[in-house]
Amino acid sequence: METLEPIVAGHPFFRGLDPRYLQMVATCASRVNFSAGQLLCRAEEEARQFFAILHGRVAVEIFSARRGPVTLQMLGEGEVLGWLWFDKPYHWHFDARALEITRVISLDVKALMETCEKNPDLGYELLKRYAHALAVQFRVARLQLMDMYGT
């Protein structure tokens, strides 16, 4: 049986994580491939996965009745998608579409949350990483808005 520990350990989000925690995270993980145009998630659906992108590009979109899909952000290798799984009700608030063949580590949110509940130190470590990723996302969104509105 193939272990995903080395693959998880190599992703920037998990890099430097204690080996015992890597093993726990890897038990919640699987490798998934998405074809160009395939949705990783859809707004309002239950957020059951957390994705660590290994290869490819993903467009994070919202749907506008007037304009159709509007791209909010582009994600690529080394980035994560699905930070909203930390807060109930665990539903996606956007769509995410693969723009090319995209390979990810897909983490089962329910299993990962249960593992974190049993291992609070792991939960705290993931929360710190999540907070950093979220802060980066806010900075990116701010720059995009400044660019869009010329402020």
C-alpha positions as CSV (number, residue, x, y, z in Angstrom):
1,M,0.0,0.0,0.0
2,E,1.4,3.4,-1.0
3,T,1.8,5.9,1.7
4,L,1.1,9.6,1.0
5,E,3.3,10.8,3.8
6,P,6.2,11.9,1.5
7,I,3.8,13.6,-0.9
8,V,2.0,15.4,2.0
9,A,5.4,16.3,3.6
10,G,6.6,17.9,0.3
11,H,3.6,20.3,0.0
12,P,4.4,23.8,1.3
13,F,1.3,23.9,3.5
14,F,2.5,20.8,5.4
15,R,6.3,21.3,5.1
16,G,8.1,21.0,8.4
17,L,5.1,19.4,10.2
18,D,6.1,16.9,12.8
19,P,6.5,13.4,11.3
20,R,3.9,11.9,13.7
21,Y,1.4,14.6,12.5
22,L,2.3,13.9,8.9
23,Q,1.3,10.3,9.4
24,M,-2.1,11.4,10.9
25,V,-2.8,13.8,8.0
26,A,-1.8,11.2,5.4
27,T,-4.4,8.8,6.8
28,C,-7.0,11.4,5.8
29,A,-5.5,12.0,2.3
30,S,-5.9,10.7,-1.2
31,R,-4.5,11.7,-4.6
32,V,-7.1,13.0,-7.0
33,N,-6.7,14.3,-10.6
34,F,-9.1,16.8,-12.3
35,S,-9.4,17.4,-16.0
36,A,-9.4,20.8,-17.5
37,G,-12.8,22.4,-16.9
38,Q,-13.8,19.9,-14.2
39,L,-15.1,21.4,-10.9
40,L,-13.3,20.7,-7.7
41,C,-16.2,22.2,-5.7
42,R,-19.5,24.0,-6.3
43,A,-20.9,26.9,-4.2
44,E,-23.5,25.8,-1.6
45,E,-22.3,22.1,-1.7
46,E,-21.1,20.6,1.5
47,A,-17.3,21.1,1.9
48,R,-16.1,17.5,2.3
49,Q,-12.5,18.0,1.1
50,F,-9.6,20.3,1.6
51,F,-7.3,20.4,-1.4
52,A,-3.5,20.9,-1.5
53,I,-2.6,21.5,-5.1
54,L,0.4,19.6,-6.4
55,H,0.3,20.5,-10.0
56,G,-2.0,22.6,-12.3
57,R,-4.1,25.7,-12.0
58,V,-7.5,26.3,-10.5
59,A,-9.8,29.3,-10.9
60,V,-11.9,30.2,-7.9
61,E,-15.1,31.7,-9.2
62,I,-18.4,33.2,-8.2
63,F,-21.4,33.1,-10.5
64,S,-23.1,36.3,-11.5
65,A,-26.4,36.1,-13.3
66,R,-25.4,39.1,-15.4
67,R,-21.8,38.1,-16.2
68,G,-21.7,34.3,-15.7
69,P,-18.6,32.9,-13.8
70,V,-16.3,35.6,-12.5
71,T,-12.8,34.6,-11.5
72,L,-11.9,35.8,-8.0
73,Q,-8.5,34.1,-7.8
74,M,-6.1,31.8,-9.5
75,L,-4.4,29.0,-7.5
76,G,-1.5,26.8,-8.5
77,E,1.1,24.4,-7.3
78,G,1.9,24.7,-3.6
79,E,-1.3,26.4,-2.7
80,V,-4.4,25.2,-0.8
81,L,-8.1,25.4,-1.5
82,G,-10.9,24.8,1.1
83,W,-10.0,27.0,4.1
84,L,-13.7,27.3,4.9
85,W,-13.9,23.8,6.4
86,F,-12.8,25.2,9.7
87,D,-16.1,26.9,10.3
88,K,-19.6,25.3,10.3
89,P,-21.7,24.8,8.3
90,Y,-18.8,23.6,6.1
91,H,-20.3,24.7,2.8
92,W,-18.4,26.1,-0.2
93,H,-19.1,29.7,-1.0
94,F,-17.6,29.6,-4.5
95,D,-16.9,27.3,-7.4
96,A,-13.4,26.1,-8.2
97,R,-12.6,24.9,-11.7
98,A,-9.4,23.2,-13.0
99,L,-8.0,25.2,-15.9
100,E,-5.7,22.3,-16.9
101,I,-5.0,18.8,-15.7
102,T,-4.7,19.4,-11.9
103,R,-3.3,17.0,-9.4
104,V,-4.2,17.5,-5.7
105,I,-4.0,15.9,-2.3
106,S,-7.6,15.6,-1.2
107,L,-8.1,15.6,2.5
108,D,-11.3,14.2,4.0
109,V,-12.5,17.1,6.1
110,K,-14.6,14.9,8.5
111,A,-11.7,12.5,9.1
112,L,-9.2,15.4,9.5
113,M,-11.4,17.2,12.0
114,E,-11.9,14.1,14.0
115,T,-8.1,13.6,14.0
116,C,-7.6,17.2,15.2
117,E,-10.1,16.8,18.0
118,K,-8.2,13.7,19.3
119,N,-4.9,15.5,18.8
120,P,-5.2,19.2,19.7
121,D,-1.6,19.9,19.0
122,L,-2.1,18.8,15.4
123,G,-5.2,20.9,15.2
124,Y,-3.4,24.0,16.6
125,E,-0.5,23.5,14.1
126,L,-3.0,23.2,11.2
127,L,-4.9,26.3,12.4
128,K,-1.7,28.3,12.5
129,R,-0.9,27.3,8.9
130,Y,-4.5,27.9,7.9
131,A,-4.4,31.4,9.5
132,H,-1.2,32.2,7.5
133,A,-2.8,31.0,4.2
134,L,-5.9,33.1,4.9
135,A,-3.9,36.2,5.7
136,V,-2.1,35.7,2.3
137,Q,-5.5,35.3,0.6
138,F,-6.7,38.6,2.2
139,R,-3.6,40.5,1.0
140,V,-4.1,39.1,-2.5
141,A,-7.8,40.1,-2.5
142,R,-6.9,43.6,-1.3
143,L,-4.4,44.1,-4.1
144,Q,-6.9,42.8,-6.7
145,L,-9.5,45.2,-5.4
146,M,-7.1,48.1,-5.5
147,D,-6.1,47.2,-9.0
148,M,-9.8,46.8,-10.1
149,Y,-10.9,50.1,-8.6
150,G,-7.7,52.0,-9.1
151,T,-7.3,53.0,-5.5
